[in-house]
């Protein structure tokens, strides 16, 4: 008797594949310096859909400090920039336990390291801007400052594209010396870009190698904000893309909010600009009182918008009370969930990684 067997693709052994995953979102809360409210970190877990407040304080038994402003995740660590404390807190992103503290005023000197603002990571280094006009290069193993770059006036956000570190020199909105510094990280050479459209640059997005920056524009004598928007940098040419006061990116899309500061206040508008086909689509997210930060999960594509709550006693945004975040579908049309944060949510950082599928 003969036994015949047949093989098919279904009989092939399963080979696990590494895929990108997103486990949650960190919200960096600035606190409030005038009310002596410490900054904090909120963690929103995607498995339980619950938000945990003060995760840094719970893990370390101490406050984060006044004016936590930004953070970046690199590998298993998160680097939290705390402006008024002149510190960068290095923590394990899974436990939030402190692994070290970089004192920028000590590492760079008081004149150069005061008031760190933003951070970006690239090839084993974390770059931190300071309001003193410098960028510190921090080694991610030793936490020591391995290099410093003198840039422009009051630098804010940064981004890396094709080995060049772009730095937004905001000039604190004064309008006297705004610029964008471009640091070739292989040579250390610095080029300064100025243009009539560079008024008060604050942050960047990189899409397919092209660099976009958000500019806060100008303020008149009554502090009404004008000319805020997103611009594109092509070589040394700057062009306007759209009006906006907040920006986040995902794929080929820029998510924009336009809520210029004015009195009386104006109603915020929202849009999605697709750089691939030069089209803009408006959307209206529900239940946002006073938007203050945006982010898009790079894996799920879900849109996060942070907001101040209304202070019911004054009828204005409550800068000394807890804020909140609403989560929306990729097109902004559907509200998915909401969670509370600490005081003054200012940045949203996503807890991504890889896992076997």
Phi, psi and omega in degrees: 000137180254146176244119179255136175234150179240151179245149176216175179298334181293340182273354180294139179295145180284130178246114180302142180244139175284131179228156175285137179227158175231127187256343182171189182221135172264136173246122176272121181253125186290334191078206179210114185293320183293333178259007179056040177261123182293151170291165182204174177233129173256138175242126177254116185269127183286337181287313183263349185054042178236150178253134177247127183270158172053045184290330176292312181297320180296324183280334189239353177070021178210161179285156177285324179118170184285137175064057165294126193242330186198170175201158174219141175259132177222113185066232182266004186243153173239138181248116185252123183267122182242103193299305187287346178264354184055043183226156167237112180274127178256122183229157169287123187292339181277325183250342185067011177288135182293133176254347180166163179229126175263117175270106187292327180290332176280318184289325182255348189095147185303321182291333186254335189256005184289141174056071173295146189240303186223165182220150173213148183247146180196122172047058174081007180231151170244128182255129183235127177273150175233148180295348177286351178101026181230160170238128178261135175260116185251127177287133186278358176259311184267344185063019178266153176278115185262347179196154174226148179232131174273123184245225184256202187276124177051065180291143179243248187285164182218163174202155178245131175220124178054042177077007179248128177269118178266132183235127181271105179270097191285338187059021178058023180079006181289331179082011181271315185224047177287147180194175172234123177269138178239110185258117173284108187288345177279327183250337184085359180291141182241128175247137180254125180254125174235152182194155179297339178273354175265100185247316184201064185290142185228333182203168184228160166222141178243123180232117181051041177084347178271143186255130176240143177228150176265130180241130181282354177074220187233165176232137178273186184298336179262013180065026171281131185270132179226160172066017177287142179178180178258134177236156178252139175253119176238101187068249174243014180262132180246130179228149179281140178251309184195160172282135180190154172239353174218153184209141170217157183231154177201119183061235179263013187248143170251125176265123189237140170236133177243104181222068183298142179292129180198162173227120359291162185290155177253155180286127179297147173239154185228146178205162175240118180256121179264111184288340183292325181234011175056049178236151180233134180236125180280150172213162182230099178289143182272153169060043172248119183275307183213092187297141182222351177197150178224153173198152177237126179299122185291347179259309184275337183078006179285142184265128177249130175233121177268151183213149165286153170270161175283132171279110187293340179282326183256337184081008179242176178300137181268099184279354180241014177237163184301144175262195179206165177232133171254142180246135185232164174296168186303329180267003178078001188274335187241125176281126185258319181191170180215148176211156181277154175233189173276196182282129174069057177301130187230342179206146180238122185239131187261137184270082184255167178184201177233152179208162177279133179264000000 
